[in-house]
Amino acid sequence: MKKPSRYVPLPNEIFSLGLTPGEISVYTYLLFCASRKSNQCWPSYRKIGGAVSMSINTVHKYICFLVDKGLISTENTSVITGAGIKRNGNLRYTIRPIREVMEEFHQRQLRKLA
């Protein structure tokens, strides 16, 4: 039986934000991973890097850029190991609504003009 294909709707507005190809790649992968209900996901830097052919350090750099540009927010998570030890988990990524992102982008542009 053929597995159904999954597509990612990419907002047209991201092309007006001046994103680099790397930022678009990481953002698109996060959209692919995110739940359609919560807009959240938590892939590791390694998993993102493997999917978009980037090193962990490069993924980290692009995640920081996407946070700075307001496209995503991140939150630290933790896990409890089988031995009962609390460890840092992957970041939880939340994809922000594109309307909010665009409004903030336009506000920044207006402030630059003033």
PASEBA-1860 file (N, C-alpha, C; in nm, 3 decimals):
! residues 114
1> MKKPSRYV> 0.083/-0.117/0.000/0.000/0.000/0.000/0.088/0.124/0.000 ~ 0.054/0.219/-0.082/0.133/0.342/-0.094/0.108/0.433/0.026 ~ 0.215/0.482/0.085/0.205/0.573/0.197/0.161/0.710/0.145 ~ 0.061/0.772/0.210/0.018/0.904/0.162/0.129/1.008/0.178 ~ 0.140/1.094/0.080/0.244/1.198/0.088/0.196/1.309/0.180 ~ 0.291/1.376/0.241/0.261/1.486/0.331/0.325/1.610/0.271 ~ 0.251/1.717/0.267/0.307/1.840/0.214/0.307/1.946/0.322 ~ 0.388/2.047/0.301/0.401/2.157/0.397/0.357/2.285/0.330
9> PLPNEIFS> 0.248/2.346/0.377/0.210/2.475/0.320/0.306/2.583/0.370 ~ 0.375/2.645/0.279/0.474/2.747/0.313/0.411/2.885/0.289 ~ 0.403/2.968/0.392/0.342/3.100/0.372/0.422/3.184/0.272 ~ 0.353/3.241/0.177/0.419/3.326/0.076/0.494/3.442/0.138 ~ 0.446/3.491/0.251/0.505/3.608/0.315/0.650/3.590/0.356 ~ 0.693/3.466/0.378/0.833/3.450/0.422/0.932/3.498/0.319 ~ 0.889/3.506/0.193/0.981/3.550/0.088/1.001/3.701/0.088 ~ 0.921/3.773/0.166/0.940/3.918/0.176/1.018/3.956/0.301
17> LGLTPGEI> 1.063/3.857/0.378/1.133/3.884/0.504/1.285/3.887/0.490 ~ 1.337/3.862/0.371/1.481/3.865/0.349/1.554/3.747/0.412 ~ 1.489/3.631/0.418/1.552/3.513/0.476/1.656/3.455/0.381 ~ 1.759/3.396/0.439/1.861/3.327/0.360/1.807/3.189/0.322 ~ 1.868/3.124/0.224/1.826/2.986/0.191/1.836/2.891/0.311 ~ 1.937/2.908/0.394/1.951/2.825/0.513/1.838/2.846/0.612 ~ 1.801/2.971/0.633/1.689/3.001/0.724/1.559/2.941/0.670 ~ 1.538/2.954/0.540/1.417/2.897/0.479/1.416/2.745/0.494
25> SVYTYLLF> 1.530/2.681/0.475/1.538/2.535/0.488/1.502/2.489/0.630 ~ 1.561/2.553/0.729/1.536/2.514/0.868/1.390/2.545/0.904 ~ 1.341/2.661/0.866/1.202/2.699/0.894/1.105/2.600/0.830 ~ 1.131/2.563/0.705/1.044/2.468/0.635/1.044/2.332/0.704 ~ 1.162/2.287/0.750/1.166/2.159/0.820/1.088/2.166/0.950 ~ 1.099/2.277/1.023/1.022/2.290/1.147/0.872/2.291/1.117 ~ 0.831/2.356/1.008/0.690/2.351/0.968/0.647/2.208/0.939 ~ 0.734/2.133/0.873/0.706/1.994/0.840/0.685/1.911/0.967
33> CASRKSNQ> 0.767/1.934/1.069/0.761/1.857/1.193/0.647/1.899/1.285 ~ 0.605/2.024/1.276/0.511/2.080/1.373/0.372/2.020/1.363 ~ 0.311/2.005/1.478/0.172/1.964/1.486/0.085/2.074/1.427 ~ -0.013/2.038/1.347/-0.102/2.138/1.287/-0.194/2.203/1.391 ~ -0.213/2.134/1.504/-0.299/2.189/1.610/-0.224/2.285/1.702 ~ -0.103/2.245/1.744/-0.030/2.326/1.842/0.078/2.414/1.779 ~ 0.114/2.387/1.652/0.225/2.455/1.586/0.357/2.435/1.660 ~ 0.371/2.323/1.730/0.491/2.295/1.806/0.556/2.164/1.761
41> CWPSYRKI> 0.688/2.159/1.778/0.765/2.037/1.753/0.893/2.046/1.836 ~ 0.967/1.937/1.845/1.091/1.939/1.922/1.198/1.847/1.864 ~ 1.229/1.861/1.735/1.339/1.782/1.680/1.474/1.834/1.732 ~ 1.570/1.745/1.741/1.704/1.785/1.785/1.775/1.860/1.673 ~ 1.880/1.932/1.709/1.963/1.998/1.608/2.018/1.894/1.510 ~ 2.055/1.778/1.563/2.109/1.670/1.478/2.006/1.624/1.376 ~ 1.882/1.606/1.420/1.777/1.560/1.328/1.749/1.667/1.221 ~ 1.741/1.793/1.263/1.720/1.902/1.167/1.836/1.905/1.068
49> GGAVSMSI> 1.958/1.900/1.120/2.077/1.904/1.035/2.079/1.790/0.934 ~ 2.041/1.671/0.978/2.037/1.558/0.887/1.934/1.577/0.776 ~ 1.823/1.638/0.810/1.716/1.658/0.712/1.750/1.765/0.609 ~ 1.825/1.867/0.651/1.855/1.980/0.561/2.002/1.988/0.523 ~ 2.078/1.884/0.555/2.221/1.874/0.520/2.304/1.990/0.575 ~ 2.293/2.010/0.707/2.370/2.114/0.775/2.432/2.056/0.901 ~ 2.541/2.119/0.946/2.603/2.079/1.072/2.516/2.127/1.189 ~ 2.539/2.069/1.304/2.465/2.108/1.424/2.487/2.257/1.454
57> NTVHKYIC> 2.612/2.304/1.441/2.641/2.445/1.468/2.568/2.538/1.371 ~ 2.558/2.497/1.245/2.489/2.579/1.146/2.340/2.582/1.176 ~ 2.283/2.468/1.213/2.141/2.464/1.251/2.117/2.558/1.368 ~ 2.205/2.550/1.469/2.191/2.638/1.586/2.191/2.785/1.544 ~ 2.281/2.820/1.454/2.290/2.958/1.406/2.158/3.000/1.340 ~ 2.104/2.915/1.253/1.981/2.951/1.183/1.860/2.954/1.277 ~ 1.858/2.868/1.377/1.751/2.872/1.476/1.754/3.007/1.547 ~ 1.873/3.053/1.586/1.885/3.184/1.652/1.836/3.296/1.562
65> FLVDKGLI> 1.869/3.290/1.433/1.822/3.392/1.338/1.670/3.390/1.327 ~ 1.611/3.271/1.321/1.465/3.261/1.310/1.395/3.314/1.435 ~ 1.456/3.292/1.552/1.402/3.348/1.676/1.412/3.500/1.671 ~ 1.529/3.551/1.633/1.549/3.697/1.625/1.451/3.763/1.529 ~ 1.418/3.694/1.420/1.326/3.750/1.321/1.180/3.726/1.358 ~ 1.157/3.657/1.470/1.022/3.640/1.521/0.941/3.529/1.456 ~ 1.002/3.445/1.372/0.928/3.339/1.306/0.897/3.222/1.398 ~ 0.985/3.198/1.493/0.965/3.089/1.588/1.000/3.137/1.728
73> STENTSVI> 0.951/3.062/1.826/0.999/3.081/1.963/1.048/2.945/2.010 ~ 1.137/2.946/2.106/1.192/2.821/2.158/1.172/2.816/2.309 ~ 1.168/2.695/2.360/1.152/2.675/2.503/1.233/2.552/2.542 ~ 1.309/2.561/2.649/1.385/2.446/2.697/1.291/2.341/2.752 ~ 1.327/2.214/2.734/1.252/2.104/2.792/1.347/2.017/2.872 ~ 1.292/1.927/2.951/1.375/1.833/3.026/1.312/1.695/3.019 ~ 1.395/1.594/3.041/1.350/1.455/3.042/1.406/1.387/3.167 ~ 1.336/1.285/3.211/1.383/1.205/3.323/1.432/1.072/3.266
81> TGAGIKRN> 1.557/1.037/3.293/1.613/0.912/3.241/1.556/0.793/3.317 ~ 1.584/0.675/3.267/1.540/0.553/3.335/1.597/0.543/3.476 ~ 1.713/0.606/3.499/1.776/0.605/3.631/1.720/0.716/3.720 ~ 1.622/0.791/3.670/1.561/0.897/3.750/1.638/1.028/3.750 ~ 1.731/1.044/3.657/1.811/1.167/3.650/1.745/1.264/3.552 ~ 1.733/1.388/3.595/1.675/1.491/3.509/1.783/1.545/3.415 ~ 1.752/1.545/3.286/1.846/1.594/3.184/1.776/1.695/3.095 ~ 1.859/1.778/3.029/1.803/1.871/2.931/1.748/1.792/2.813
89> GNLRYTIR> 1.632/1.833/2.765/1.574/1.772/2.646/1.598/1.862/2.525 ~ 1.535/1.828/2.415/1.543/1.912/2.295/1.464/2.039/2.318 ~ 1.495/2.140/2.240/1.416/2.262/2.244/1.276/2.233/2.190 ~ 1.176/2.299/2.246/1.042/2.295/2.190/1.028/2.419/2.104 ~ 0.998/2.398/1.977/0.983/2.508/1.882/0.835/2.536/1.863 ~ 0.800/2.662/1.864/0.664/2.703/1.832/0.670/2.792/1.710 ~ 0.597/2.754/1.606/0.589/2.834/1.485/0.490/2.947/1.512 ~ 0.534/3.069/1.500/0.448/3.184/1.529/0.358/3.214/1.410
97> PIREVMEE> 0.236/3.263/1.435/0.145/3.297/1.325/0.208/3.401/1.231 ~ 0.199/3.373/1.102/0.265/3.459/1.004/0.211/3.602/1.007 ~ 0.086/3.620/1.040/0.031/3.757/1.050/0.103/3.838/1.157 ~ 0.128/3.776/1.272/0.201/3.845/1.379/0.343/3.877/1.335 ~ 0.406/3.780/1.271/0.544/3.798/1.223/0.551/3.916/1.126 ~ 0.457/3.921/1.032/0.456/4.028/0.932/0.428/4.163/0.995 ~ 0.339/4.168/1.091/0.309/4.294/1.160/0.434/4.346/1.231 ~ 0.505/4.259/1.301/0.628/4.299/1.369/0.735/4.341/1.268
105> FHQRQLRK> 0.745/4.270/1.157/0.841/4.304/1.052/0.813/4.445/0.998 ~ 0.686/4.474/0.970/0.651/4.607/0.919/0.675/4.716/1.023 ~ 0.651/4.686/1.149/0.679/4.784/1.255/0.828/4.814/1.263 ~ 0.912/4.711/1.251/1.058/4.733/1.252/1.101/4.817/1.132 ~ 1.042/4.789/1.016/1.074/4.866/0.896/1.036/5.013/0.914 ~ 0.919/5.040/0.972/0.876/5.178/0.995/0.968/5.250/1.094 ~ 1.012/5.177/1.199/1.105/5.238/1.296/1.237/5.275/1.230 ~ 1.283/5.196/1.135/1.408/5.226/1.065/1.395/5.353/0.982
113> LA> 1.276/5.378/0.931/1.253/5.497/0.847/1.244/5.624/0.929 ~ 1.205/5.612/1.055/1.185/5.729/1.141/1.314/5.791/1.185
END
